[in-house]
Amino acid sequence: MNAIVVTFDRLPVGFLACYGNGWIATPSFDRLAAQSALFHQHFADCPDFDGMPKAWWRGRYQGRRAGNSADRVWLPALLADHGVTLRLLLETTADKGTAEIGQFPPECTESVRGTDGLDVAPEETPFFRLVARAQRDLRLLRTSRREPWLLWIKSRGVPVPWLAPRAFAAQFLDVADDQEADHEPAEGDEAESEEKGMVELSGSQFDDLLRSMAQLPTGRKSRDALSGVERGLMRRVYGGYVALLDEALGRLLDQVEQDAATAPTLLIVTAARGMTVREPGLLLDVWEQLAEETVHTPLFVRPVGMSRGVRRQELVQTVDLLPTLAEWFGINVSATALDGKSLLPLIRGEKGEPRSRALIADGQRLAGIRTSEYYLVTQQADGDDCGEKEGGEGSDRRRLFAKPEDLWETNDIAAQSPDMVDQLAVQLAELVADEEQSA
């Protein structure tokens, strides 16, 4: 019983065809979806890059207040105690989480370096090189007979800037605005687009355009000044990097399927967080950390024997990975030691009590609670000017959105639903309270 986990630091669900995108071709992710349980409501528990690996490797919410004893479960130690060989491959450019990664045994960890740029061959980019190393390691693991084993492949996913080799970066530039499922052109964009379409660019000018569209401006004023056409171009260049990841993933899937008959292997592919590439709604600036496009991420779980893909609508989170792996390897972990639950019973269709709410918090000022119908986001006031103060100094500022209808958080209904705000705020306080208090 072996397992392969592929994690991307940054990959929004809105850029995958199998999650509903209508203009980006992602055949490898689609192929994986056709063989897996695809979870439509998978949310990060912590959008901070330092906190996200802890959810994977400790199975605990990172948004709890200080004073809990959440660190008693640690995946590498758990696997070592039960005779499971662990191998961690990661890109040297992967985002943060270095303190957590530094605790992995050095002998089981290897970094892979790659290069981004318009003139770089796809095979030299970080994820392509990571996949090539993973293919080699899979062959070694299969022949070494050191079973069971877990191969964890950690990629940064889509970087910033998201500048893929030229053929990928320009792949979706011919997509019309009305083909983008997630974009409604602003007034005047159509004329601007037609005018832009008549401009002829030299090769160097075209490359400069790609480079300028490979990241959002850092300042809020500059970001707000972007036109609909500019944002559309940024999304299309971003989509080109997603297509690059998709092609490399296809090579990994080929290797996994080639070796599938050797031993039962669980395959999990997911992401820690997304990124707000389109024009955000009401969750701006520091609030943007908890925007839907940031915290809603893909999750594919392919166990052995699944003949066709299934789509699940239950709320699941990053903290569910550790208990899923523990069950797969037959490791008994006390339910009280974890915030997550194994996903394998859901995939098998067994009856159980699904998660009714998801906690999303940065462990400091922002915290959110998501149910199937609502999303409440709160920010602890500290005297800054982000958002309106409600209830006086030191109180939580609260914003409530109807889900899934309000996909981009454009309509705050907190004032119209004060009872729901209070009810969810109480539940949120229980979730982020100290472990002893919540017990």
VOPAGU-2260 file (C-alpha; in pm, 1 decimal, decimal comma):
REM VOPAGU-2260
SITE   aa  ch    i         X         Y         Z
SITE  MET   A    0       0,0       0,0       0,0
SITE  ASN   A    1     186,4     306,0    -128,2
SITE  ALA   A    2      87,5     668,3    -183,5
SITE  ILE   A    3     182,5     966,9    -397,4
SITE  VAL   A    4      84,0    1319,5    -294,6
SITE  VAL   A    5     128,6    1616,1    -529,3
SITE  THR   A    6      77,6    1956,3    -367,9
SITE  PHE   A    7      90,2    2297,2    -534,0
SITE  ASP   A    8     151,8    2601,9    -318,8
SITE  ARG   A    9     -67,8    2812,4    -548,1
SITE  LEU   A   10    -333,5    2685,5    -793,9
SITE  PRO   A   11    -687,5    2834,0    -810,4
SITE  VAL   A   12    -978,3    2605,4    -899,8
SITE  GLY   A   13   -1109,9    2866,0   -1143,1
SITE  PHE   A   14    -831,4    2787,1   -1391,0
SITE  LEU   A   15    -905,4    2414,8   -1432,5
SITE  ALA   A   16   -1144,2    2288,8   -1697,9
SITE  CYS   A   17   -1266,8    2002,4   -1479,2
SITE  TYR   A   18   -1380,0    2262,5   -1222,5
SITE  GLY   A   19   -1578,4    2454,3   -1483,9
SITE  ASN   A   20   -1335,2    2679,9   -1666,9
SITE  GLY   A   21   -1449,1    2708,1   -2026,0
SITE  TRP   A   22   -1146,0    2858,0   -2199,2
SITE  ILE   A   23    -836,6    2685,9   -2054,6
SITE  ALA   A   24    -747,2    2338,2   -2180,6
SITE  THR   A   25    -622,4    2119,9   -1891,9
SITE  PRO   A   26    -642,1    1765,3   -2033,4
SITE  SER   A   27    -420,4    1608,8   -1766,0
SITE  PHE   A   28    -625,5    1747,9   -1475,9
SITE  ASP   A   29    -938,7    1641,4   -1665,8
SITE  ARG   A   30    -796,4    1292,7   -1707,5
SITE  LEU   A   31    -722,2    1277,3   -1335,6
SITE  ALA   A   32   -1075,4    1395,5   -1255,6
SITE  ALA   A   33   -1217,0    1115,1   -1470,2
SITE  GLN   A   34   -1033,3     861,7   -1250,1
SITE  SER   A   35   -1071,1    1023,9    -906,4
SITE  ALA   A   36   -1300,1    1163,7    -645,5
SITE  LEU   A   37   -1302,1    1535,3    -723,5
SITE  PHE   A   38   -1398,5    1754,4    -427,0
SITE  HIS   A   39   -1576,6    2074,4    -529,5
SITE  GLN   A   40   -1576,3    2233,3    -182,6
SITE  HIS   A   41   -1215,8    2200,4     -66,1
SITE  PHE   A   42   -1085,4    2495,0     136,4
SITE  ALA   A   43    -750,3    2589,5     283,0
SITE  ASP   A   44    -752,8    2620,6     659,5
SITE  CYS   A   45    -471,6    2877,5     651,5
SITE  PRO   A   46    -386,8    3095,0     348,4
SITE  ASP   A   47     -49,9    3191,7     495,0
SITE  PHE   A   48     243,8    3016,1     328,0
SITE  ASP   A   49     410,6    2942,4     662,1
SITE  GLY   A   50      98,4    2781,1     803,8
SITE  MET   A   51     -20,2    2571,0     511,5
SITE  PRO   A   52     231,2    2280,9     542,1
SITE  LYS   A   53     136,2    2236,5     905,9
SITE  ALA   A   54    -222,4    2156,0     807,6
SITE  TRP   A   55     -97,3    1884,7     571,3
SITE  TRP   A   56     158,9    1734,0     803,8
SITE  ARG   A   57      -7,1    1779,7    1143,4
SITE  GLY   A   58    -378,1    1751,5    1062,1
SITE  ARG   A   59    -462,7    2047,1    1285,2
SITE  TYR   A   60    -615,9    2388,0    1222,6
SITE  GLN   A   61    -347,2    2654,6    1226,3
SITE  GLY   A   62    -603,2    2925,6    1303,3
SITE  ARG   A   63    -640,7    2819,3    1667,1
SITE  ARG   A   64    -516,2    3066,0    1924,2
SITE  ALA   A   65    -185,0    3014,1    2102,1
SITE  GLY   A   66    -174,6    2762,8    2382,8
SITE  ASN   A   67    -297,5    2448,7    2209,3
SITE  SER   A   68    -102,1    2124,9    2197,1
SITE  ALA   A   69    -166,3    2058,6    1830,0
SITE  ASP   A   70     188,7    1958,3    1743,8
SITE  ARG   A   71     183,5    1614,4    1899,7
SITE  VAL   A   72     107,1    1449,5    1562,8
SITE  TRP   A   73     375,3    1487,0    1294,2
SITE  LEU   A   74     342,2    1292,2     968,4
SITE  PRO   A   75     711,8    1201,0     912,5
SITE  ALA   A   76     742,3    1063,3    1266,8
SITE  LEU   A   77     409,4     882,4    1234,1
SITE  LEU   A   78     519,8     712,3     913,2
SITE  ALA   A   79     862,5     622,4    1052,3
SITE  ASP   A   80     705,1     459,9    1357,9
SITE  HIS   A   81     498,0     236,0    1131,3
SITE  GLY   A   82     765,7     138,5     882,7
SITE  VAL   A   83     655,5     363,1     594,5
SITE  THR   A   84     938,4     503,6     381,9
SITE  LEU   A   85     897,3     877,1     319,2
SITE  ARG   A   86    1041,6    1070,3      25,9
SITE  LEU   A   87     990,6    1448,6     -12,1
SITE  LEU   A   88    1072,6    1620,1    -341,6
SITE  LEU   A   89    1029,6    1994,8    -365,2
SITE  GLU   A   90    1119,9    2287,1    -585,1
SITE  THR   A   91    1390,7    2510,8    -445,5
SITE  THR   A   92    1163,2    2803,3    -536,1
SITE  ALA   A   93     864,0    2665,1    -345,0
SITE  ASP   A   94     701,1    2925,7    -121,6
SITE  LYS   A   95     806,3    2939,7     242,2
SITE  GLY   A   96     704,1    2670,6     488,2
SITE  THR   A   97    1079,0    2627,5     533,3
SITE  ALA   A   98    1060,6    2589,5     911,9
SITE  GLU   A   99     826,0    2293,8     876,6
SITE  ILE   A  100    1022,0    2140,0     587,7
SITE  GLY   A  101    1343,9    2178,7     784,0
SITE  GLN   A  102    1211,7    1925,1    1035,1
SITE  PHE   A  103    1200,5    1649,6     772,5
SITE  PRO   A  104    1488,1    1401,7     793,8
SITE  PRO   A  105    1756,7    1528,7     550,2
SITE  GLU   A  106    1805,6    1183,9     401,3
SITE  CYS   A  107    1446,0    1172,7     273,8
SITE  THR   A  108    1434,5    1525,2     128,6
SITE  GLU   A  109    1563,0    1651,0    -206,5
SITE  SER   A  110    1528,1    1990,8    -373,7
SITE  VAL   A  111    1502,2    2037,1    -748,8
SITE  ARG   A  112    1592,3    2359,1    -926,3
SITE  GLY   A  113    1446,0    2492,4   -1251,6
SITE  THR   A  114    1422,2    2816,9   -1447,6
SITE  ASP   A  115    1133,5    3028,9   -1570,3
SITE  GLY   A  116    1129,3    3265,9   -1866,3
SITE  LEU   A  117    1001,2    3316,1   -2217,5
SITE  ASP   A  118    1308,1    3157,6   -2378,4
SITE  VAL   A  119    1339,3    2863,0   -2139,2
SITE  ALA   A  120    1260,5    2513,9   -2270,5
SITE  PRO   A  121     954,6    2366,8   -2092,6
SITE  GLU   A  122    1164,7    2073,2   -1969,5
SITE  GLU   A  123    1388,1    2317,7   -1778,4
SITE  THR   A  124    1106,3    2481,6   -1582,2
SITE  PRO   A  125    1076,2    2391,0   -1212,9
SITE  PHE   A  126     772,7    2163,0   -1224,4
SITE  PHE   A  127     889,6    1975,2   -1534,9
SITE  ARG   A  128    1222,3    1908,3   -1363,3
SITE  LEU   A  129    1043,3    1809,9   -1042,1
SITE  VAL   A  130     828,7    1560,1   -1234,4
SITE  ALA   A  131    1136,5    1417,3   -1407,7
SITE  ARG   A  132    1298,8    1357,8   -1067,7
SITE  ALA   A  133     975,7    1207,6    -934,4
SITE  GLN   A  134     964,7     966,3   -1229,5
SITE  ARG   A  135    1316,0     852,8   -1145,4
SITE  ASP   A  136    1231,1     813,4    -776,8
SITE  LEU   A  137     918,0     615,5    -858,0
SITE  ARG   A  138    1122,7     369,3   -1058,3
SITE  LEU   A  139    1371,9     338,2    -769,6
SITE  LEU   A  140    1097,8     293,9    -510,9
SITE  ARG   A  141     928,0      27,8    -722,5
SITE  THR   A  142    1247,0    -173,3    -759,8
SITE  SER   A  143    1387,8    -125,9    -408,6
SITE  ARG   A  144    1104,5    -325,6    -247,8
SITE  ARG   A  145    1103,0     -83,4      46,4
SITE  GLU   A  146     726,1     -89,3      76,0
SITE  PRO   A  147     513,1      71,4     193,2
SITE  TRP   A  148     625,9     420,9      90,9
SITE  LEU   A  149     494,3     774,5      48,8
SITE  LEU   A  150     631,3    1003,9    -221,6
SITE  TRP   A  151     536,8    1367,6    -152,1
SITE  ILE   A  152     594,5    1605,9    -446,2
SITE  LYS   A  153     573,3    1970,5    -337,5
SITE  SER   A  154     559,5    2233,9    -611,6
SITE  ARG   A  155     511,7    2608,1    -586,4
SITE  GLY   A  156     244,2    2573,5    -857,0
SITE  VAL   A  157     186,8    2902,7   -1039,1
SITE  PRO   A  158     464,4    3145,3    -938,7
SITE  VAL   A  159     471,2    3522,5    -924,9
SITE  PRO   A  160     546,6    3638,5   -1186,2
SITE  TRP   A  161     366,7    3367,9   -1384,1
SITE  LEU   A  162     588,6    3383,2   -1691,1
SITE  ALA   A  163     589,7    3049,3   -1873,2
SITE  PRO   A  164     789,3    2969,2   -2188,9
SITE  ARG   A  165     662,8    3173,9   -2482,0
SITE  ALA   A  166     440,7    2908,1   -2643,6
SITE  PHE   A  167     257,0    2853,6   -2314,0
SITE  ALA   A  168     245,4    3220,2   -2210,0
SITE  ALA   A  169      76,6    3316,2   -2536,5
SITE  GLN   A  170    -141,6    3007,0   -2564,1
SITE  PHE   A  171    -470,8    3170,6   -2464,6
SITE  LEU   A  172    -421,8    3526,3   -2587,8
SITE  ASP   A  173    -671,1    3470,1   -2867,3
SITE  VAL   A  174    -950,8    3399,4   -2617,8
SITE  ALA   A  175   -1224,2    3660,0   -2655,1
SITE  ASP   A  176   -1359,0    3835,7   -2347,8
SITE  ASP   A  177   -1700,1    3675,4   -2390,9
SITE  GLN   A  178   -1538,6    3329,0   -2382,9
SITE  GLU   A  179   -1409,6    3380,2   -2031,0
SITE  ALA   A  180   -1657,9    3221,8   -1792,9
SITE  ASP   A  181   -1536,5    3430,8   -1499,8
SITE  HIS   A  182   -1519,5    3770,7   -1667,5
SITE  GLU   A  183   -1786,9    4021,8   -1756,1
SITE  PRO   A  184   -1633,2    4301,3   -1968,7
SITE  ALA   A  185   -1669,6    4645,8   -1819,2
SITE  GLU   A  186   -1833,5    4926,8   -2013,9
SITE  GLY   A  187   -1599,0    5041,9   -2288,8
SITE  ASP   A  188   -1384,1    4728,6   -2283,7
SITE  GLU   A  189   -1522,0    4602,0   -2614,7
SITE  ALA   A  190   -1414,2    4910,9   -2805,1
SITE  GLU   A  191   -1078,9    4910,7   -2627,8
SITE  SER   A  192   -1031,5    4544,0   -2714,6
SITE  GLU   A  193   -1111,1    4602,8   -3082,2
SITE  GLU   A  194    -869,5    4894,6   -3092,6
SITE  LYS   A  195    -600,1    4687,4   -2921,8
SITE  GLY   A  196    -657,3    4404,7   -3166,8
SITE  MET   A  197    -560,5    4631,6   -3459,6
SITE  VAL   A  198    -221,1    4714,3   -3308,6
SITE  GLU   A  199      69,5    4527,5   -3465,4
SITE  LEU   A  200     352,6    4438,4   -3229,2
SITE  SER   A  201     709,8    4345,1   -3307,1
SITE  GLY   A  202     857,7    4034,6   -3148,4
SITE  SER   A  203    1026,4    4231,4   -2871,3
SITE  GLN   A  204     712,8    4437,8   -2808,0
SITE  PHE   A  205     507,5    4119,5   -2781,7
SITE  ASP   A  206     753,3    3974,9   -2529,6
SITE  ASP   A  207     738,9    4297,6   -2329,8
SITE  LEU   A  208     359,9    4268,2   -2327,2
SITE  LEU   A  209     379,3    3913,2   -2193,4
SITE  ARG   A  210     622,5    4017,5   -1920,8
SITE  SER   A  211     404,7    4310,7   -1816,3
SITE  MET   A  212      98,3    4087,0   -1794,7
SITE  ALA   A  213     273,8    3821,2   -1581,7
SITE  GLN   A  214     189,1    3974,4   -1244,0
SITE  LEU   A  215     -48,5    4216,2   -1075,6
SITE  PRO   A  216      76,0    4557,5    -961,3
SITE  THR   A  217     165,6    4552,0    -593,3
SITE  GLY   A  218      -6,4    4876,2    -497,5
SITE  ARG   A  219    -383,1    4893,8    -454,3
SITE  LYS   A  220    -408,9    5220,0    -649,0
SITE  SER   A  221    -228,9    5069,7    -948,8
SITE  ARG   A  222    -437,5    4752,6    -931,9
SITE  ASP   A  223    -761,3    4948,0    -919,3
SITE  ALA   A  224    -650,7    5143,5   -1226,4
SITE  LEU   A  225    -622,5    4828,6   -1440,3
SITE  SER   A  226    -868,9    4810,3   -1726,4
SITE  GLY   A  227   -1084,4    4508,1   -1801,5
SITE  VAL   A  228    -867,2    4433,1   -2103,2
SITE  GLU   A  229    -549,0    4435,1   -1892,3
SITE  ARG   A  230    -701,2    4206,2   -1631,3
SITE  GLY   A  231    -821,5    3974,7   -1906,7
SITE  LEU   A  232    -470,4    3957,7   -2054,4
SITE  MET   A  233    -325,5    3880,9   -1711,1
SITE  ARG   A  234    -567,7    3593,8   -1663,0
SITE  ARG   A  235    -478,7    3452,7   -2004,1
SITE  VAL   A  236    -104,5    3466,2   -1938,5
SITE  TYR   A  237    -175,7    3308,6   -1597,7
SITE  GLY   A  238    -372,8    3038,3   -1776,7
SITE  GLY   A  239     -65,6    2968,2   -1987,7
SITE  TYR   A  240     132,2    2875,5   -1677,8
SITE  VAL   A  241    -152,3    2649,8   -1562,7
SITE  ALA   A  242    -131,1    2477,2   -1903,5
SITE  LEU   A  243     241,7    2423,7   -1844,9
SITE  LEU   A  244     170,8    2258,1   -1508,7
SITE  ASP   A  245     -96,9    2045,4   -1674,4
SITE  GLU   A  246     140,1    1910,5   -1939,8
SITE  ALA   A  247     401,8    1814,2   -1682,4
SITE  LEU   A  248     136,2    1650,6   -1464,5
SITE  GLY   A  249      40,6    1436,8   -1762,3
SITE  ARG   A  250     390,3    1289,1   -1770,2
SITE  LEU   A  251     365,7    1201,8   -1403,5
SITE  LEU   A  252      25,8    1037,7   -1454,6
SITE  ASP   A  253     174,4     828,7   -1736,5
SITE  GLN   A  254     443,7     700,5   -1499,5
SITE  VAL   A  255     195,0     629,9   -1220,5
SITE  GLU   A  256     -36,9     437,0   -1452,0
SITE  GLN   A  257     253,4     241,6   -1597,4
SITE  ASP   A  258     347,3     122,3   -1249,1
SITE  ALA   A  259      -8,2      84,4   -1116,0
SITE  ALA   A  260     -13,3    -292,8   -1149,3
SITE  THR   A  261     294,6    -334,0    -928,9
SITE  ALA   A  262     133,8    -231,0    -598,3
SITE  PRO   A  263    -183,9     -52,6    -482,9
SITE  THR   A  264    -109,5     321,4    -485,4
SITE  LEU   A  265    -319,2     609,2    -355,7
SITE  LEU   A  266    -279,9     932,8    -554,1
SITE  ILE   A  267    -373,1    1272,9    -409,1
SITE  VAL   A  268    -334,8    1602,6    -597,8
SITE  THR   A  269    -424,0    1929,8    -428,8
SITE  ALA   A  270    -319,2    2290,5    -364,8
SITE  ALA   A  271    -258,7    2497,9     -54,0
SITE  ARG   A  272    -415,0    2815,9    -185,0
SITE  GLY   A  273    -527,8    2996,0    -496,5
SITE  MET   A  274    -475,4    3357,9    -594,8
SITE  THR   A  275    -700,2    3653,6    -666,9
SITE  VAL   A  276    -628,3    3725,7   -1033,8
SITE  ARG   A  277    -962,7    3877,5   -1135,3
SITE  GLU   A  278   -1092,9    4204,6    -993,0
SITE  PRO   A  279   -1182,0    4125,1    -629,6
SITE  GLY   A  280   -1515,0    4203,7    -467,9
SITE  LEU   A  281   -1545,5    4342,1    -115,0
SITE  LEU   A  282   -1254,2    4142,2      27,6
SITE  LEU   A  283    -976,1    4383,9     -60,9
SITE  ASP   A  284    -625,1    4446,4      71,6
SITE  VAL   A  285    -563,7    4243,1     389,0
SITE  TRP   A  286    -910,4    4088,2     355,9
SITE  GLU   A  287    -804,3    3939,7      21,9
SITE  GLN   A  288    -622,9    3660,3     207,9
SITE  LEU   A  289    -962,9    3501,0     273,4
SITE  ALA   A  290   -1128,3    3570,5     -63,2
SITE  GLU   A  291   -1289,7    3270,3    -234,8
SITE  GLU   A  292   -1038,3    3271,9    -519,0
SITE  THR   A  293    -757,3    3243,3    -262,9
SITE  VAL   A  294    -892,5    2984,0     -18,7
SITE  HIS   A  295   -1093,5    2760,2    -255,6
SITE  THR   A  296    -852,1    2504,0    -398,2
SITE  PRO   A  297    -865,4    2180,1    -602,1
SITE  LEU   A  298    -852,9    1832,2    -451,0
SITE  PHE   A  299    -834,2    1499,8    -636,0
SITE  VAL   A  300    -815,6    1166,3    -452,1
SITE  ARG   A  301    -765,1     851,8    -659,2
SITE  PRO   A  302    -772,1     532,7    -454,7
SITE  VAL   A  303    -708,6     188,8    -594,7
SITE  GLY   A  304    -993,8      28,9    -786,8
SITE  MET   A  305   -1183,1     344,6    -882,4
SITE  SER   A  306   -1318,3     273,7   -1231,3
SITE  ARG   A  307   -1463,1     618,5   -1297,7
SITE  GLY   A  308   -1457,5     963,2   -1146,1
SITE  VAL   A  309   -1705,7    1092,0    -890,1
SITE  ARG   A  310   -1775,3    1447,9    -779,8
SITE  ARG   A  311   -1826,4    1526,2    -413,8
SITE  GLN   A  312   -1992,3    1838,0    -271,3
SITE  GLU   A  313   -1906,6    1789,6      97,0
SITE  LEU   A  314   -1699,8    2054,5     276,3
SITE  VAL   A  315   -1342,2    1926,4     311,4
SITE  GLN   A  316   -1015,2    2094,6     408,8
SITE  THR   A  317    -638,2    2067,5     394,5
SITE  VAL   A  318    -637,0    1918,0     746,4
SITE  ASP   A  319    -805,0    1606,2     602,0
SITE  LEU   A  320    -492,7    1488,6     418,9
SITE  LEU   A  321    -309,1    1345,4     719,4
SITE  PRO   A  322    -598,8    1131,7     849,5
SITE  THR   A  323    -663,8    1012,6     492,4
SITE  LEU   A  324    -303,6     896,6     458,9
SITE  ALA   A  325    -311,3     744,1     807,5
SITE  GLU   A  326    -614,0     531,0     719,8
SITE  TRP   A  327    -459,0     431,0     387,5
SITE  PHE   A  328    -146,4     301,8     563,6
SITE  GLY   A  329    -347,3     138,6     841,5
SITE  ILE   A  330    -218,5     375,1    1110,2
SITE  ASN   A  331    -450,8     435,9    1401,7
SITE  VAL   A  332    -452,0     801,5    1513,8
SITE  SER   A  333    -681,6     921,6    1789,6
SITE  ALA   A  334    -960,3    1139,5    1649,9
SITE  THR   A  335    -904,9    1386,3    1934,2
SITE  ALA   A  336    -550,5    1447,8    1811,9
SITE  LEU   A  337    -666,8    1572,8    1472,9
SITE  ASP   A  338    -902,4    1834,4    1331,3
SITE  GLY   A  339    -925,4    1654,7     999,4
SITE  LYS   A  340   -1113,6    1342,8     895,7
SITE  SER   A  341   -1021,2    1071,0     651,5
SITE  LEU   A  342   -1176,8    1120,2     309,3
SITE  LEU   A  343   -1172,0     751,0     219,9
SITE  PRO   A  344   -1512,0     670,0     380,8
SITE  LEU   A  345   -1670,5     952,0     175,3
SITE  ILE   A  346   -1516,1     811,7    -140,1
SITE  ARG   A  347   -1638,4     461,3     -55,3
SITE  GLY   A  348   -1989,5     600,3      -8,1
SITE  GLU   A  349   -2010,7     511,2     357,9
SITE  LYS   A  350   -2259,6     697,8     572,6
SITE  GLY   A  351   -2117,5     935,5     825,7
SITE  GLU   A  352   -2149,2    1283,7     964,5
SITE  PRO   A  353   -2004,3    1527,9     707,9
SITE  ARG   A  354   -1825,3    1844,7     810,8
SITE  SER   A  355   -2087,0    2117,1     858,4
SITE  ARG   A  356   -1843,7    2408,0     865,8
SITE  ALA   A  357   -1493,2    2493,3     755,6
SITE  LEU   A  358   -1250,0    2712,7     947,5
SITE  ILE   A  359   -1028,9    2946,1     747,5
SITE  ALA   A  360    -793,7    3171,2     945,7
SITE  ASP   A  361    -449,5    3324,0     930,4
SITE  GLY   A  362    -392,4    3271,3    1302,2
SITE  GLN   A  363    -363,3    3643,8    1367,8
SITE  ARG   A  364    -629,1    3893,6    1259,8
SITE  LEU   A  365    -841,8    3726,0     992,2
SITE  ALA   A  366   -1079,3    3436,7    1048,0
SITE  GLY   A  367   -1365,1    3295,3     845,5
SITE  ILE   A  368   -1623,7    3021,3     877,5
SITE  ARG   A  369   -1774,4    2858,9     570,7
SITE  THR   A  370   -2093,4    2652,9     556,7
SITE  SER   A  371   -2284,5    2524,0     257,5
SITE  GLU   A  372   -2492,9    2845,0     255,5
SITE  TYR   A  373   -2280,8    3123,1     405,0
SITE  TYR   A  374   -1931,0    3256,0     442,0
SITE  LEU   A  375   -1857,8    3484,0     738,9
SITE  VAL   A  376   -1525,3    3667,7     739,8
SITE  THR   A  377   -1407,0    3866,1    1042,8
SITE  GLN   A  378   -1112,8    4093,5    1106,7
SITE  GLN   A  379    -987,4    4196,6    1446,8
SITE  ALA   A  380    -974,4    4577,2    1456,2
SITE  ASP   A  381    -638,7    4726,0    1550,0
SITE  GLY   A  382    -676,8    5086,9    1447,2
SITE  ASP   A  383    -598,7    5053,2    1076,8
SITE  ASP   A  384    -821,3    5186,5     799,3
SITE  CYS   A  385    -910,9    4857,1     627,7
SITE  GLY   A  386   -1288,7    4828,0     629,3
SITE  GLU   A  387   -1542,2    4996,3     852,8
SITE  LYS   A  388   -1522,0    4959,6    1227,8
SITE  GLU   A  389   -1824,9    4799,7    1379,5
SITE  GLY   A  390   -1897,7    4782,5    1748,8
SITE  GLY   A  391   -1611,6    5000,9    1864,5
SITE  GLU   A  392   -1236,9    4961,2    1913,7
SITE  GLY   A  393   -1115,5    4601,3    1952,9
SITE  SER   A  394   -1431,5    4440,3    1815,9
SITE  ASP   A  395   -1450,0    4204,7    1521,8
SITE  ARG   A  396   -1548,2    4349,2    1186,2
SITE  ARG   A  397   -1775,1    4107,1    1006,6
SITE  ARG   A  398   -1876,1    4049,1     646,7
SITE  LEU   A  399   -2128,2    3786,0     542,4
SITE  PHE   A  400   -2177,2    3643,9     193,9
SITE  ALA   A  401   -2435,7    3403,4      53,9
SITE  LYS   A  402   -2276,1    3093,1     -92,8
SITE  PRO   A  403   -2240,4    2958,5    -350,5
SITE  GLU   A  404   -2440,3    3232,3    -530,1
SITE  ASP   A  405   -2204,1    3518,8    -444,9
SITE  LEU   A  406   -1892,7    3357,8    -590,0
SITE  TRP   A  407   -1674,0    3669,1    -584,4
SITE  GLU   A  408   -1798,4    3822,8    -253,2
SITE  THR   A  409   -1958,9    4131,3    -406,6
SITE  ASN   A  410   -2262,2    4162,1    -176,6
SITE  ASP   A  411   -2216,0    4187,9     200,2
SITE  ILE   A  412   -2545,0    4078,7     362,4
SITE  ALA   A  413   -2431,0    4112,9     725,1
SITE  ALA   A  414   -2664,0    4406,7     792,6
SITE  GLN   A  415   -2963,5    4214,2     654,5
SITE  SER   A  416   -2882,3    3893,1     845,4
SITE  PRO   A  417   -2760,9    3993,1    1194,9
SITE  ASP   A  418   -2888,7    3674,0    1358,2
SITE  MET   A  419   -2694,1    3457,3    1112,5
SITE  VAL   A  420   -2384,4    3670,3    1168,3
SITE  ASP   A  421   -2408,8    3622,1    1545,2
SITE  GLN   A  422   -2473,8    3249,3    1511,9
SITE  LEU   A  423   -2175,7    3193,0    1284,6
SITE  ALA   A  424   -1956,2    3421,4    1496,2
SITE  VAL   A  425   -2021,6    3202,1    1800,5
SITE  GLN   A  426   -1929,0    2889,3    1603,9
SITE  LEU   A  427   -1616,8    3060,0    1471,7
SITE  ALA   A  428   -1510,7    3160,0    1822,4
SITE  GLU   A  429   -1545,5    2798,2    1933,0
SITE  LEU   A  430   -1329,5    2677,9    1645,9
SITE  VAL   A  431   -1046,1    2923,4    1701,4
SITE  ALA   A  432   -1052,7    2897,6    2080,8
SITE  ASP   A  433    -776,0    2721,7    2269,4
SITE  GLU   A  434    -790,3    2344,6    2241,7
SITE  GLU   A  435    -875,0    2303,6    2608,6
SITE  GLN   A  436   -1155,3    2560,2    2591,8
SITE  SER   A  437   -1311,2    2416,7    2277,6
SITE  ALA   A  438   -1308,5    2070,5    2430,5
